[in-house]
Amino acid sequence: MVVLGHSNVPAGERVENCQSLTTLQLSVRRGRAHSGGGPRRAPFQAGIGFDSSGHIGILRRPPTELAPTRDNPDYQTVTRRLFTCWALALLALGQTGCLDWVLQTATYRHDPETDTVRIFQTYHGLFGSDEPGEITRNEIDQLASVLTGQRTFFFANWIAEYSRTQIAEALTNSLAATPDATGAELVRQTEKKQHLEALLKLLLANVRVENGTFYLDAEKRLCGVQRVTLNHFSQLVPAANRVLRDLLIEEAANPDASDARKTRLNRWLDRKQDVLTVTGNRLLLRGPVSRAEYDKAIANEPKYQKLLTEFRAGGGEFRHENDELIVRLGTETAPHVSVRLPVAEKPYRTNLLHHLQGRQPVRATFAPAAAAAEFLNAAPPGAGR
C-alpha cells in the first residue's frame, strides 16, 4: 500500500461507498481533443482513498462543464492529470463490495523456474453485510460477478482487488483515449498511456482466477476458496513498476502539492528504485510517504492497529522510516507465504448461506490447507498437470 496524497472531498461531489476520503485525484479524457466551439466537458474524474470503515474506495466526480479556454484553471487541472490513471485505479480497487467475510487467508508461492505466482485464497465466514436476514440485489450481482467474471479480493479491497472485467474495460477506454497535449507533453503522456496499456494487456493475458468450492467450516460458517495464477511474472513486475513510477512522477508535478511534498517525491524518484520487488517468496513494496501522511492514514487510525498487529505477528513487516513506507511479505527462501487477516467489522450471519442453498453446492466438510498445498505445488501445464 502506498499513500500518495491527501485532499478533502469538495462540496457537491458524489462519493461511491466512501466518506472522508484521503485521495489522490485522477482524470480521464475519452476520445479526441475537443475541437468544437461548445463548452468542454470532463467526462470522468476520480480519486483513490480510504473510507470511514478503513477500506479503499473510489471517489467519482460527475462531469463538469469547462469553458473552452486553456486559461480556465479547472480545464488545466483536467488536462494535466494522468488521464489513463483511471484504468490504474481499477486494477487495484473496483467498488467496495457488499458481500463480506470474517477472515481471509491468502497463501502464495513464487516459482522462478516456471515464472509463475500461485495464490490460494480462502474466505472464512462469507455473508451479506447490507441486511441481516436476506441478500440484497447488489449482493446478488456482486456474487454473480465473482462466479462468472474472474474477480478476486485481497482482504476485501483494503489491499487490492483484481477484476478481469474492469481491466478489460479500462484497456478499451485507454485505447480510445487521446492525450490532450502537444509537443513534449504529448510525448510524455503518450509514453504513460503505452505503459499502462502494456500492463493491462499483460494482466489480461496472464492472470487466471478459478473459483473453488463453497464449504462449511467447523463453526458451520459459509466459506469459499479461489485459485489465482499469474504467468510470466517476470514481465508483470517491471510493467507494474513503470506504471507506478509514472503515477508518482505525475503527482510530483501536481501544482496543488506543497513544495515539501514535491521535493520528497522527486528525491525518492531520483533513487531509481522500484515500488515493487520480488525475490524468491519475498515481496517488498516501498514508496515515498511523509511521517505526517503515515500517521494520519495509518498510525493514528485505531481500525488499522489490529490488522497491523496480526500482519506483523504472521511475519510481515510494515514500517515507516526516512520518508518512506516499507511493506514486506515473506522471505526469499520460504517455500510459501501465508497471510491471514480479519476483514469484516460486522458479525457473521447466515443470509448468504441460505441464499446459496439449492443454487450452489456447499460441501459439509473441506480441508483448505490441503487444497492450498496441492495447488501451490502442482506441476505447471505441460509437465503432467
C-alpha positions as CSV (number, residue, x, y, z in Angstrom):
1,M,0.0,0.0,0.0
2,V,1.5,3.4,-1.0
3,V,-0.1,6.5,0.4
4,L,0.2,9.0,-2.5
5,G,-1.5,12.1,-1.2
6,H,-4.3,13.8,0.7
7,S,-7.2,16.0,-0.4
8,N,-10.6,16.8,1.0
9,V,-13.8,15.9,-0.9
10,P,-15.1,19.1,-2.4
11,A,-18.7,20.0,-1.8
12,G,-21.2,18.7,-4.2
13,E,-19.2,15.7,-5.3
14,R,-20.7,12.2,-5.3
15,V,-18.9,9.6,-3.3
16,E,-19.4,5.9,-4.0
17,N,-19.0,3.8,-0.8
18,C,-16.6,6.4,0.6
19,Q,-16.7,9.0,3.3
20,S,-14.0,11.4,4.4
21,L,-11.7,10.2,1.7
22,T,-8.0,10.6,1.7
23,T,-7.4,10.8,-2.1
24,L,-5.2,11.1,-5.0
25,Q,-7.2,12.8,-7.7
26,L,-7.1,11.3,-11.2
27,S,-8.7,12.1,-14.5
28,V,-9.6,10.6,-17.8
29,R,-10.4,12.3,-21.1
30,R,-12.0,9.9,-23.6
31,G,-11.9,10.3,-27.3
32,R,-10.3,13.1,-29.3
33,A,-9.3,16.5,-28.1
34,H,-12.2,18.9,-28.1
35,S,-12.3,21.0,-31.3
36,G,-15.8,22.4,-31.4
37,G,-17.0,25.8,-30.1
38,G,-19.2,24.5,-27.3
39,P,-18.3,24.0,-23.6
40,R,-15.7,21.4,-22.7
41,R,-16.7,18.5,-20.6
42,A,-14.5,16.5,-18.3
43,P,-16.1,13.0,-18.7
44,F,-14.6,11.4,-15.6
45,Q,-12.6,12.4,-12.6
46,A,-11.8,10.0,-9.7
47,G,-9.7,9.6,-6.6
48,I,-8.3,6.8,-4.6
49,G,-8.9,6.9,-0.9
50,F,-9.6,5.3,2.5
51,D,-13.3,5.3,3.5
52,S,-14.6,5.6,7.1
53,S,-14.5,1.9,7.5
54,G,-10.9,1.6,6.6
55,H,-11.4,0.2,3.1
56,I,-10.1,1.8,-0.1
57,G,-12.7,3.3,-2.4
58,I,-13.1,5.4,-5.5
59,L,-14.3,9.0,-5.4
60,R,-16.1,9.8,-8.6
61,R,-16.8,13.4,-9.7
62,P,-19.7,13.9,-12.1
63,P,-18.9,15.6,-15.4
64,T,-18.5,19.3,-15.2
65,E,-18.8,22.0,-17.8
66,L,-15.5,23.7,-18.6
67,A,-15.0,26.9,-20.5
68,P,-13.4,26.3,-23.9
69,T,-10.2,28.1,-23.0
70,R,-7.0,26.6,-21.8
71,D,-6.7,29.6,-19.3
72,N,-9.5,28.0,-17.3
73,P,-7.9,26.6,-14.2
74,D,-10.3,23.7,-14.0
75,Y,-9.6,22.8,-17.6
76,Q,-5.8,22.9,-16.8
77,T,-6.4,20.6,-13.9
78,V,-8.3,18.1,-16.0
79,T,-5.8,18.0,-18.9
80,R,-2.6,17.8,-16.8
81,R,-3.7,14.8,-14.7
82,L,-2.6,11.4,-15.9
83,F,-5.8,10.6,-17.9
84,T,-5.0,6.9,-18.1
85,C,-4.8,6.5,-14.3
86,W,-8.5,5.9,-14.2
87,A,-7.6,2.4,-15.5
88,L,-4.8,2.1,-12.9
89,A,-7.3,2.7,-10.2
90,L,-9.5,-0.1,-11.5
91,L,-6.5,-2.5,-11.4
92,A,-6.5,-2.5,-7.6
93,L,-9.8,-1.1,-6.4
94,G,-13.1,-1.7,-8.1
95,Q,-16.1,-0.8,-6.0
96,T,-16.2,-1.7,-2.4
97,G,-18.5,-4.7,-2.2
98,C,-21.5,-5.5,-0.1
99,L,-20.5,-9.2,0.4
100,D,-18.2,-9.6,3.4
101,W,-16.2,-12.2,5.2
102,V,-14.9,-12.6,8.7
103,L,-11.3,-13.6,7.9
104,Q,-9.2,-14.2,4.8
105,T,-6.2,-16.3,4.3
106,A,-4.0,-15.7,1.2
107,T,-1.2,-18.2,0.6
108,Y,1.2,-17.7,-2.3
109,R,4.2,-19.3,-3.9
110,H,6.6,-17.7,-6.4
111,D,8.3,-20.3,-8.7
112,P,11.1,-18.5,-10.7
113,E,11.8,-21.6,-12.8
114,T,8.3,-21.6,-14.3
115,D,7.9,-17.8,-13.9
116,T,4.6,-18.1,-12.1
117,V,3.0,-17.0,-8.9
118,R,0.1,-19.0,-7.5
119,I,-2.2,-17.7,-4.8
120,F,-4.7,-19.7,-2.9
121,Q,-7.5,-17.6,-1.4
122,T,-9.6,-18.7,1.5
123,Y,-12.6,-16.6,2.6
124,H,-13.8,-17.6,6.1
125,G,-17.3,-16.7,7.1
126,L,-18.9,-15.3,3.9
127,F,-22.1,-13.2,4.4
128,G,-24.1,-10.3,3.1
129,S,-23.5,-7.1,5.1
130,D,-26.4,-5.0,4.0
131,E,-29.4,-6.7,5.5
132,P,-29.2,-9.2,8.4
133,G,-31.9,-11.6,7.2
134,E,-31.5,-11.5,3.4
135,I,-29.3,-10.9,0.4
136,T,-29.8,-7.7,-1.4
137,R,-29.8,-7.2,-5.2
138,N,-26.4,-5.5,-5.1
139,E,-25.0,-8.5,-3.2
140,I,-26.5,-11.0,-5.7
141,D,-25.0,-9.0,-8.5
142,Q,-21.6,-9.0,-6.8
143,L,-21.8,-12.7,-6.2
144,A,-22.5,-13.2,-9.9
145,S,-19.5,-11.1,-10.9
146,V,-17.3,-13.3,-8.8
147,L,-18.7,-16.6,-10.0
148,T,-18.5,-15.6,-13.7
149,G,-16.1,-12.7,-14.1
150,Q,-12.7,-13.8,-12.7
151,R,-12.8,-11.5,-9.8
152,T,-10.7,-11.9,-6.6
153,F,-10.2,-9.8,-3.5
154,F,-7.2,-9.3,-1.2
155,F,-8.6,-8.7,2.2
156,A,-11.9,-7.1,1.0
157,N,-10.3,-4.4,-1.1
158,W,-8.2,-3.0,1.8
159,I,-5.2,-4.1,-0.1
160,A,-6.4,-4.8,-3.6
161,E,-9.0,-6.3,-5.9
162,Y,-8.5,-7.9,-9.3
163,S,-11.4,-7.9,-11.8
164,R,-10.8,-9.1,-15.3
165,T,-14.0,-7.4,-16.5
166,Q,-12.9,-4.0,-15.1
167,I,-9.4,-4.4,-16.5
168,A,-10.8,-5.2,-20.0
169,E,-13.0,-2.1,-19.7
170,A,-10.0,0.0,-18.6
171,L,-8.0,-1.1,-21.6
172,T,-10.8,-0.4,-24.0
173,N,-11.2,3.1,-22.6
174,S,-7.4,3.8,-22.6
175,L,-7.1,2.6,-26.3
176,A,-9.9,5.0,-27.2
177,A,-8.4,8.0,-25.4
178,T,-6.1,10.6,-26.9
179,P,-3.8,12.8,-24.8
180,D,-5.0,16.4,-24.9
181,A,-1.5,17.8,-25.2
182,T,1.2,18.9,-27.7
183,G,5.0,18.8,-28.1
184,A,7.0,17.3,-25.2
185,E,3.9,16.9,-23.0
186,L,2.2,14.8,-25.8
187,V,5.3,12.6,-25.9
188,R,5.2,12.2,-22.1
189,Q,1.5,11.4,-21.9
190,T,1.7,9.0,-24.9
191,E,4.5,7.1,-23.2
192,K,2.5,6.8,-20.0
193,K,-0.5,5.6,-22.0
194,Q,1.6,3.0,-23.6
195,H,3.0,1.8,-20.3
196,L,-0.5,1.4,-18.8
197,E,-1.9,-0.4,-21.9
198,A,1.1,-2.8,-21.8
199,L,0.4,-3.7,-18.2
200,L,-3.4,-4.1,-18.8
201,K,-2.7,-6.4,-21.8
202,L,-0.2,-8.5,-19.7
203,L,-2.7,-8.8,-16.9
204,L,-5.5,-10.0,-19.2
205,A,-3.2,-12.5,-20.9
206,N,-1.5,-13.9,-17.8
207,V,-3.8,-13.7,-14.8
208,R,-6.4,-16.5,-14.3
209,V,-8.9,-16.7,-11.4
210,E,-10.6,-20.1,-10.8
211,N,-13.4,-20.4,-8.3
212,G,-13.2,-23.4,-6.0
213,T,-15.9,-24.8,-3.7
214,F,-18.1,-23.4,-1.1
215,Y,-18.0,-25.3,2.2
216,L,-18.8,-25.1,5.9
217,D,-16.1,-24.8,8.5
218,A,-16.0,-26.3,12.0
219,E,-18.3,-23.4,13.2
220,K,-20.7,-24.1,10.3
221,R,-19.9,-20.8,8.7
222,L,-20.0,-20.5,4.9
223,C,-16.5,-20.3,3.4
224,G,-15.1,-20.3,-0.1
225,V,-11.8,-20.7,-2.0
226,Q,-10.2,-19.4,-5.2
227,R,-7.1,-20.3,-7.1
228,V,-5.2,-17.4,-8.8
229,T,-2.4,-18.0,-11.2
230,L,0.0,-15.3,-12.6
231,N,2.0,-16.4,-15.5
232,H,5.1,-14.6,-17.0
233,F,5.5,-12.9,-13.6
234,S,8.9,-11.5,-14.6
235,Q,7.1,-9.4,-17.2
236,L,4.3,-8.3,-14.9
237,V,6.5,-6.8,-12.2
238,P,8.5,-4.4,-14.4
239,A,5.4,-3.4,-16.3
240,A,3.6,-2.6,-13.0
241,N,6.7,-0.6,-11.7
242,R,6.7,1.5,-14.9
243,V,3.0,2.5,-14.3
244,L,3.5,3.1,-10.6
245,R,6.6,5.3,-11.3
246,D,4.6,7.3,-13.9
247,L,1.9,7.9,-11.3
248,L,4.5,9.1,-8.8
249,I,6.1,11.4,-11.4
250,E,2.7,12.8,-12.2
251,E,2.0,13.5,-8.5
252,A,5.4,15.2,-8.1
253,A,4.3,17.6,-10.9
254,N,1.0,18.4,-9.2
255,P,0.7,22.2,-8.8
256,D,-1.5,21.6,-5.8
257,A,1.1,19.7,-3.9
258,S,3.3,21.5,-1.4
259,D,6.9,22.3,-2.2
260,A,8.0,19.9,0.6
261,R,5.9,17.1,-0.9
262,K,7.3,17.7,-4.4
263,T,10.8,17.7,-3.0
264,R,10.2,14.4,-1.1
265,L,8.7,12.7,-4.2
266,N,11.5,13.8,-6.5
267,R,14.1,12.8,-4.0
268,W,12.6,9.3,-3.9
269,L,12.3,9.1,-7.7
270,D,15.9,10.2,-8.1
271,R,17.0,6.9,-6.4
272,K,15.7,5.0,-9.4
273,Q,14.3,2.2,-7.2
274,D,11.2,0.1,-7.9
275,V,8.0,0.3,-5.9
276,L,7.6,-3.5,-6.1
277,T,10.4,-6.1,-5.9
278,V,10.0,-9.8,-5.6
279,T,12.9,-12.1,-4.7
280,G,12.1,-15.7,-4.2
281,N,9.0,-15.6,-2.0
282,R,9.9,-12.2,-0.5
283,L,7.6,-9.4,-1.7
284,L,8.7,-5.8,-1.0
285,L,6.6,-2.7,-1.5
286,R,8.1,0.8,-0.9
287,G,7.1,4.3,-1.7
288,P,7.5,8.0,-0.6
289,V,5.3,8.9,2.4
290,S,5.9,11.6,4.9
291,R,5.6,10.9,8.6
292,A,2.6,13.1,8.9
293,E,0.9,11.3,6.0
294,Y,1.7,7.9,7.5
295,D,0.4,9.0,11.0
296,K,-2.8,10.4,9.5
297,A,-3.7,7.5,7.3
298,I,-2.3,4.6,9.3
299,A,-0.6,5.0,12.6
300,N,-3.3,7.2,14.2
301,E,-6.2,5.1,12.9
302,P,-7.3,2.5,15.5
303,K,-9.1,0.5,12.9
304,Y,-5.7,-0.5,11.4
305,Q,-3.9,-1.4,14.6
306,K,-5.4,-4.9,14.9
307,L,-4.7,-5.5,11.2
308,L,-1.1,-4.4,11.6
309,T,-0.6,-6.4,14.8
310,E,-1.7,-9.6,13.1
311,F,0.2,-8.8,9.9
312,R,3.4,-8.4,11.9
313,A,2.6,-11.5,14.1
314,G,2.5,-13.5,10.9
315,G,6.0,-12.4,9.8
316,G,5.1,-9.4,7.8
317,E,6.8,-6.0,8.1
318,F,5.1,-2.7,7.9
319,R,7.1,0.3,8.9
320,H,7.9,4.0,8.1
321,E,11.4,5.4,8.0
322,N,13.2,8.2,6.2
323,D,10.1,9.5,4.5
324,E,9.3,6.0,3.1
325,L,6.7,3.4,3.7
326,I,8.1,-0.2,3.6
327,V,5.9,-3.3,3.4
328,R,7.4,-6.8,3.3
329,L,5.8,-10.2,3.0
330,G,7.7,-13.5,3.3
331,T,11.3,-14.4,2.9
332,E,13.4,-15.3,-0.1
333,T,13.8,-18.9,0.9
334,A,10.3,-19.6,2.3
335,P,8.6,-22.5,0.5
336,H,5.4,-20.4,0.5
337,V,3.9,-17.4,2.3
338,S,0.6,-17.2,4.1
339,V,-1.2,-14.1,5.3
340,R,-4.3,-14.3,7.5
341,L,-6.2,-11.2,8.5
342,P,-9.6,-10.2,9.8
343,V,-11.8,-8.4,7.3
344,A,-15.4,-7.8,8.4
345,E,-16.4,-5.3,11.0
346,K,-20.0,-6.7,11.3
347,P,-20.7,-10.1,12.8
348,Y,-21.2,-13.2,10.7
349,R,-24.7,-14.1,9.6
350,T,-26.2,-16.9,7.6
351,N,-28.1,-14.9,4.9
352,L,-25.7,-15.8,2.1
353,L,-25.6,-19.5,3.1
354,H,-29.4,-19.6,2.9
355,H,-29.4,-17.8,-0.5
356,L,-26.9,-20.4,-1.9
357,Q,-28.9,-23.4,-0.8
358,G,-30.4,-25.0,-3.9
359,R,-28.4,-22.7,-6.1
360,Q,-24.8,-23.7,-5.5
361,P,-23.3,-26.8,-3.9
362,V,-22.0,-26.3,-0.4
363,R,-19.8,-29.0,1.0
364,A,-20.3,-30.1,4.6
365,T,-16.5,-30.5,5.0
366,F,-13.4,-29.3,3.2
367,A,-9.7,-29.1,4.0
368,P,-8.5,-25.7,2.6
369,A,-4.9,-26.1,3.8
370,A,-4.5,-29.4,2.0
371,A,-6.2,-27.9,-1.1
372,A,-3.8,-25.0,-1.0
373,A,-0.8,-27.2,-0.8
374,E,-2.0,-29.3,-3.7
375,F,-2.5,-26.2,-5.8
376,L,0.7,-24.4,-4.9
377,N,2.9,-27.5,-5.5
378,A,1.1,-28.7,-8.7
379,A,3.2,-29.2,-11.8
380,P,2.9,-26.5,-14.4
381,P,0.9,-27.1,-17.6
382,G,2.8,-29.4,-19.9
383,A,4.5,-31.1,-17.1
384,G,1.9,-33.6,-16.2
385,R,-0.6,-31.2,-14.5
